Amino acid sequence: MAVPHPQEIFEALRKTVIGQEEALREVAVALVKHLAGHPAPNLLLIGNSGSGKTTLMKAVESWLTTSPDHSANLVRINANVLAEEHGGYGLTVLTRLWRNARRTLGREASAAEMRRAVEKGIVFIDEVDKIRASVGSTPNVRGIIAQESLLTLMENENIEFFPPEPDAAPLSMNTSGVLFVAGGAFEELYDSVLRRALTGTESAPLRSVVVVSSTGEVREELPFHLRDHLRYDDLFAYGMTPQFVSRFESIIVLNDLVEEHLARIFVEPEGSIFRQSRDYFRGFGVDLQITRGAIRSISWEASRHKRLGARALKEIFRKIIRDLEFSPVPGEGTKALVIDEERVRKAIRPA
């Protein structure tokens, strides 16, 4: 199997994931190393809700499944599932990898082939911030169980594993080749670091700056970026144990999405909010259109809600489109329905 170039993966992922070039580069390099059989760094993605963590991993999954030359056994699992684990040793993760490999390889695959697929798997853990080992000074048993389950796998131990199949013999699994990518919003972490930045206990406190939109609108906002202030101690205080954090060789703080990124996210990717809406109206013989000014107004409004990221686009567009969706006929004798800047303004700032 030919080893892909990192740029190839980067270009494929950026068609779907917008505004996170640094994260995409790190993920692309990790994937190349993993597919080539080299040691690959485990990645921890930290970013606000809607910044693209899950979208990124879905894009990786799509690339792996649609590329005929490259394949990998990838599973996505919510961290809360690990907190329910009773067997210990990360067996939930191994079971998911095994079942996914069986679906991919088929019933005829041997136990040795299945074991290789599991031991070279990719595991994306979503909402990893929900498995804190402590909340303040109070231990969180569910979080402790989940972190320890992952630690066992990430410490490359040989684990006795009983495949979830009738009469299957136990196998010794070496998880040193599994690539782990974990993502979470870490909302309270964001708040605590922001408080430190505002008080200026380490440097001059933050001051508001004036931001001007592409249409000339003005507002004040704080120039706070988590990556500029984040320390390992912040993650420990949040409830992620030092042993757990140390297993992630690369900690990536995703960008806050700005007006330009949000405008592209709104219209460009396959399955974007606007493309989905166009498909809906097309079913009624209506050609939904939108002006550049309207796109700028929507993205500018969404950029005010930095903690929501791309999710803010959905809420804002819902206010604009909901009445039109209920009565999707623009008028007698016309098949075009145009959303312009005035319609956006009336929807988001009604008189």
N, C-alpha and C positions, 0 to 999 in steps of 0.2 A: 504494500500500500504506500503510495506516494505521500510524503509529509507535506501538508499545506503550508503556505507562507502566511505569516501573521497578518500581512496587509490584505490578503485574500479574505480572511475571516473578518477583519476589521471592516472592510468595505461591505461585506454581506450584512453584518450586524447593524451598521449605521443607517441602513435603509429603514430600519424599524425603530431603533433606539436613537433619539435625537438629543443633542446637548450634553452627552456624556462621553466625549472622545477619550479622555484619560482612562476612564474605567474600561472602555472597549479595548484599548490597547493592552491593558493588563490582562484582561480576559483572553484576548487573542493569543498572547504569548503563552499563557498558562495552558490553553487548549493545545497549542502546537507541541509544547513539551509533553503534555499528557499523551497525545496521540502518537508521538514519536517514541514513547517509552522512557523518557527522561523524567527525573523528579520534578514535579510541578508544584508551585506554591499554592497552598490553600488560601482562599480569598474571603475576606469579610467586607461586605458592602454595607455602608451606612448611608442612609439618605431619607429625606422626608417622604411621607406618603405621596405617591404619584410621581416620584422622580425617575422611575424606570427600572427598579430592581427586578421585579418579576417579569416585566417586559423583556429585559435583557436575557434572562435565562430561557424564556420561551423562544426568543430569537435564536439562541444557541441550539436549543432542541430542534427547532425548525431547520437550521442549517445542517445539523448532523443527520437528520432524517431525509433531507432532500438531496444531499450530496452523495452521488454514487461511489465516490472514492474514499469517503471518510465516514466512519460510523463509531458510535460509542454507546454504552449502556447508561443512559441518563435517567434519573428519577428526581422528581420534585416532591418534597415532603414538608408539611407544616411542623414547626418545632414543637407545637403543643402536643402533637401525636407522640413525640418521644417522651413527654412527661407522663404518658399513660403506660409506658413500657414496664412490664412485670418480669419479663425474662432476663432483662439486663444485657449488658455487653453490646448494645447497639443492634440487637437481633432484628428489630423492626426495619432498620435500614437495609440489612442484608437480605431480609425476606423480600422487600420491595425490589431490590436489585435482581434477585433471583427470578422473581415472577416476570419482571420486565424483560430479562434476558430470554426467558422461555418463550414469551410472546414473539420476540424478535427472531430467535434461532429455530424455533419449532420443536416439536416433540421428539424429533430424531436426534437432537443434539446430545452428545455424551455428557456425563458428569464432569469430565475434565474440561470440555469446552464451556460448560456452564460456569464452572469455577473461575476460569480465566475471564469470562465476561463480567462476573461479579467483582473480581479482584482488580479489574481495570475500569471500574465504573466511575461515573460522575454523579455526585449527590448535591442537589441544591436544597438548602434548608431555608425555608421562608419564615419570616417573623421570628428570627432567632432572638430578638430582644425580649420576647415573651417568656423566655426560660431563664430568668434571673435566679441566681442562687440565693439572693437575699433581696429584700425590699426594705431599704433603710437598715435598721439593725435587726430585722426579723428574718430568720431563715425561711426560704421558700423551698419546701421539700420537692415539689414537682419540678422546679427549675434545677435543683441539685441532681435529681435523677436523670433529667434530660442532658445536662452538661456532661455528667459522668458517662452516660451511654455513648455520646459522641466522642468523648476523650478516649475511650477504650479503642474505638475504631481508628482515631487519628494518631494514636500512639503506636500504630503498626504492630499490634499484637496478633499472634496467631490465635484465632478464635474457633472453637468447635461449634459447628453450625449444622443443624438438621434441616435440609431442604424441605420446603412445604409441599411435598409430594408423597404419595403412598409408598410405603416400604423403602423410602430413601435412606441410604446409609449416611452417617455423619461425615462431614468434610471439615478439614482444617483450612480456614480462610486466612490468608495473609493480606491485610488491608493497606499495606504500605503504598500500593499503586492506585488507591482510590483518590480522586480529586474532590475536595469539599469546597463548595461555595455557599456561604451563608449571608443572608441579607436581613436587615431590619431597619425600622424607622428610628428607634431609640428616642422617642419623644421627650421623655424626662431628661435624658442625657443632653439633648439639644437645649432644653430650658436651663439646666444647671450651668452649662458652659456659657450660655448667653449671659446669665447673671454675673458670672465672673468677668466676662468681657465688658459688661456695662459698668461694673464697679472699678475696673482698672486695677485689680490687685497685682497684676503682673506687668502691666504697661499702661499707657494712657487709655482711659475709658473711651468706648465708642461714642461717636457723635453722629447725629443724623446728617444725611447728605441729600441734596436735591436731585431727583431723577426726572428726566424729560422723556416722554414717549416719542415715537416716530411721527405722531400727529401734533406734537407740541404741548400735550397735556403735562402738567407738573405735579409732583408729589414729593414728600419727604419720606425717607426710609433709612433704617440702620444698615450700614455696610457689613453685616455679620455673615461670615462664612465659617461653618463648623471646622473645616479642615485647618484653618489658620490658628485655632485655639485648642484643639483636641489633644489630650494627653492620655497615656495609658492609665494613669490614676483615675481619670474620669470613668473609664470603662469598668475598672475595678469597683469604684464607688457605686456604679450603677447596678452591680450585681453579677458581672461576668468575672469568673475566677481567673487569676493570673495563669494557671495551668491551661485553661481553655483558650484564652486570648493568645497565648504564646504559640498555639498550634496553627495560627493564621499568619503566614509569613508576609502577607500583604493586606493592609487595612486601607480600603478605598472609600473616601467620603465623596459621595456623588454631588454634582453641582446642583445648586438651586436653579430651576428653569426660569429664564428671563423671557421677555416679550418675544424676541426673535425665535427662540426655541419653541415656545408655545404656539406661535403662528404656524410653524412648520408641522408640529405634531397634530394640529387641528385638521390639516388638509392633506399632508403628503403620504403618510404610511398607508399600506393596504389595511383596510379595516379601521381607518381613522374615523373620528366622530362625524366629520362632514361627509365622507364617502358613504358611511352607513346610512346617514339621513338621505342622501341622494338616492340610494337604492330603494329606500322606503317610498319616496315620492314617485320614483320611476314606475313603481307598481300601479300607480294611479294615472299614469300618463302625464306626469308633471315633471318638468326639467327644473330642479332646484339649483339656483345659482347664488353666488355670494360675491360681493365687491371686495376689492383689496382693503378699502377703508373699513368695512365691516369686520374683516379678519383682524385688522390692526386693533380695532376697538375691543373685540372679544379677548384677544391675547393680552392687551394692556390691562384689562379688568382682571383677567385670570392671574397675571403676574403680581397683583396686590396680595394674593393669598399664597405666599411662598410655602406654607406648611402643607398645602394641598397639591401642589405641583400640577400635573396634567389633569388631575381629577377636577380641578376648578373649572376647566374648560367645559366639562359635561354639565355641571350645574348651571353655568352661565348660558350655555347654548339651550339647555332645557327651557329656561325662561323665555327665550326667543322663539323657540320652535313648537312649543306644546300646543298652542291654539291652532297653529297651521297644520299640525299633524292630525288634529281632530277633524279638521275640514280641509282636506288637501286638494281643493280646487281653487285656483287663483282667480278665476273669473271667466265669464263666457267668452269663447273665441280665442283664448290664449292658453299656451301650454308651458309658459315660463313663469317661474316664481323666484323673484330676486330678493335676497336679504341684503339690505344696504345699511349704511352707517346710522341713518335715522331710525330704522326699525330696531337696531341693536340698542341705541340710546334709550328709546322709549321702553324697551323691555327691562333693561337693567337699572334704569333710573326713572321710573314712572313719575309723572307729575302728581 
